[in-house]
Amino acid sequence: MNNKVMLVTGSSIGLGNNIIYEAAKSGYDVIINYLTHEKEAFELKNKVEKEFKIKTLCIKCDITKEEDIKNMVNKIVNTYGKIDVLVNNASISKDNEFNLKTKEDFVKVLEVNTIGTFLISRAIGNVMLNQKQGKIINISSNNAIDSYYEYSLDYDASKAAVINLTHNLASHYAPYINVNCICPGWINTSINNEISEEFKKKELNKILLRRFAEPKEITDLVLFLASEKSNYINDSVIKIDGGIKC
Ligand SMILES: NC(=O)c1ccc[n+]([C@@H]2O[C@H](COP(=O)([O-])OP(=O)(O)OC[C@H]3O[C@@H](n4cnc5c(N)ncnc54)[C@H](OP(=O)(O)O)[C@@H]3O)[C@@H](O)[C@H]2O)c1
């Protein structure tokens, strides 16, 4: 046990699920957050509790709903008395052709990816401020920096806003909370199982390492930023994309 408490938003499936597993393996007390994938979230809870002999919380919370966030934060503080690390991982996309994009879909993407990240960071940031310590790690995307796709322009904009949010959060919570942002490129997670071989080949050609990242390669960076080894890294935006040349 390292006696540290980590919440990962959107950790029922995909990268978040991997972050929880690796954090639990490293001795963190972990809090799994889900919205729709309840079965997967509780399977993960059972798995890490059995393998690593830890106690976890598994909480349904829509990060766009302030009442849900309040209940989740209260539950965590009542159970553990503190929160050391927040990983803002929850995210959605509504990929579609330029002329078919709807205002409603664009608003929803911003609501979850940008506003949800702000609401949860503020709620937990205030707990961390009382503790006078904490780390917030935002998961943005390479799409926010130098990969642009018309299909995901709403997602790309929401993730660019997460970078900007990182800088404001870091300033607001200085000098007590380290706030950093990571920008992954393509990762071998379940949402990418459906992309066509043709599109994948085109994308692989843009990546200097000619492969997508394994989830563990991203979780290693998250755990480094969560650890004391990175105490002087603050307000940083870190690309982890194998080197993408568009
Ligand atoms: N995969 C990639 O290639 C890639 C590349 C660059 C960046 N990223 C970033 O990495 C992170 C994880 O990506 P991923 O591929 O693992 O995504 P994913 O498989 O689509 O998982 C998204 C997670 O977010 C949760 N979520 C969605 N809306 C939510 C809400 N309103 N409240 C709470 N939770 C919510 C989902 O919960 P439920 O399923 O339970 O509803 C799910 O656990 C995201 O921030 C993504 O932008 C991914």
The ligand as a Tripos MOL2 file, in Angstrom:
@<TRIPOS>MOLECULE
LIG
   48    52     1     0     0
SMALL
NO_CHARGES

@<TRIPOS>ATOM
      1 N1         -8.3610    5.7840  -27.2370 N.am      1 LIG1
      2 C1         -7.5750    6.6500  -27.8630 C.2       1 LIG1
      3 O1         -7.0070    6.3690  -28.9340 O.2       1 LIG1
      4 C2         -7.3530    8.0220  -27.2670 C.ar      1 LIG1
      5 C3         -6.4640    8.9020  -27.9070 C.ar      1 LIG1
      6 C4         -6.2400   10.1640  -27.3330 C.ar      1 LIG1
      7 C5         -6.8640   10.5250  -26.1630 C.ar      1 LIG1
      8 N2         -7.7300    9.6410  -25.5750 N.ar      1 LIG1
      9 C6         -8.3600   10.0780  -24.3310 C.3       1 LIG1
     10 O2         -8.1880    9.0810  -23.3460 O.3       1 LIG1
     11 C7         -9.3180    9.0330  -22.4870 C.3       1 LIG1
     12 C8         -9.8960    7.6140  -22.4790 C.3       1 LIG1
     13 O3        -10.2190    7.2330  -23.8030 O.3       1 LIG1
     14 P1        -10.9010    5.8160  -24.0800 P.3       1 LIG1
     15 O4        -10.5730    5.4650  -25.4630 O.co2     1 LIG1
     16 O5        -10.5720    4.8680  -23.0020 O.co2     1 LIG1
     17 O6        -12.4710    6.2190  -23.9930 O.3       1 LIG1
     18 P2        -13.7620    5.2710  -23.8360 P.3       1 LIG1
     19 O7        -13.3920    3.8490  -24.0470 O.co2     1 LIG1
     20 O8        -14.8080    5.8650  -24.7270 O.co2     1 LIG1
     21 O9        -14.2060    5.4860  -22.3050 O.3       1 LIG1
     22 C9        -14.7420    6.6900  -21.8990 C.3       1 LIG1
     23 C10       -15.1040    6.6290  -20.4390 C.3       1 LIG1
     24 O10       -15.7270    7.8760  -20.0810 O.3       1 LIG1
     25 C11       -16.8870    7.6100  -19.3280 C.3       1 LIG1
     26 N3        -17.8630    8.6980  -19.4640 N.ar      1 LIG1
     27 C12       -18.4020    9.2180  -20.5910 C.ar      1 LIG1
     28 N4        -19.2690   10.2010  -20.2790 N.ar      1 LIG1
     29 C13       -19.2690   10.3050  -18.9260 C.ar      1 LIG1
     30 C14       -19.9500   11.1360  -17.9970 C.ar      1 LIG1
     31 N5        -20.8230   12.0890  -18.3920 N.pl3     1 LIG1
     32 N6        -19.7240   10.9580  -16.6800 N.ar      1 LIG1
     33 C15       -18.8470    9.9980  -16.2510 C.ar      1 LIG1
     34 N7        -18.1790    9.1890  -17.0760 N.ar      1 LIG1
     35 C16       -18.3840    9.3390  -18.4030 C.ar      1 LIG1
     36 C17       -17.4150    6.2820  -19.8540 C.3       1 LIG1
     37 O11       -18.2280    5.6910  -18.8380 O.3       1 LIG1
     38 P3        -19.3600    4.5810  -19.1980 P.3       1 LIG1
     39 O12       -18.7630    3.7770  -20.3260 O.co2     1 LIG1
     40 O13       -19.5300    3.8260  -17.9380 O.co2     1 LIG1
     41 O14       -20.5730    5.3370  -19.6240 O.co2     1 LIG1
     42 C18       -16.1070    5.5280  -20.0900 C.3       1 LIG1
     43 O15       -15.7130    4.8800  -18.9080 O.3       1 LIG1
     44 C19       -10.3070   10.0680  -23.0280 C.3       1 LIG1
     45 O16       -10.1460   11.2890  -22.3270 O.3       1 LIG1
     46 C20        -9.8840   10.2260  -24.4750 C.3       1 LIG1
     47 O17       -10.2510   11.4800  -24.9960 O.3       1 LIG1
     48 C21        -7.9870    8.4080  -26.0930 C.ar      1 LIG1
@<TRIPOS>BOND
     1     1     2 1
     2     2     3 2
     3     2     4 1
     4     4     5 ar
     5     4    48 ar
     6     5     6 ar
     7     6     7 ar
     8     7     8 ar
     9     8     9 1
    10     8    48 ar
    11     9    10 1
    12     9    46 1
    13    10    11 1
    14    11    12 1
    15    11    44 1
    16    12    13 1
    17    13    14 1
    18    14    15 2
    19    14    16 1
    20    14    17 1
    21    17    18 1
    22    18    19 2
    23    18    20 1
    24    18    21 1
    25    21    22 1
    26    22    23 1
    27    23    24 1
    28    23    42 1
    29    24    25 1
    30    25    26 1
    31    25    36 1
    32    26    27 ar
    33    26    35 ar
    34    27    28 ar
    35    28    29 ar
    36    29    30 ar
    37    29    35 ar
    38    30    31 1
    39    30    32 ar
    40    32    33 ar
    41    33    34 ar
    42    34    35 ar
    43    36    37 1
    44    36    42 1
    45    37    38 1
    46    38    39 2
    47    38    40 1
    48    38    41 1
    49    42    43 1
    50    44    45 1
    51    44    46 1
    52    46    47 1
@<TRIPOS>SUBSTRUCTURE
     1 LIG1         1 GROUP 0 **** ****
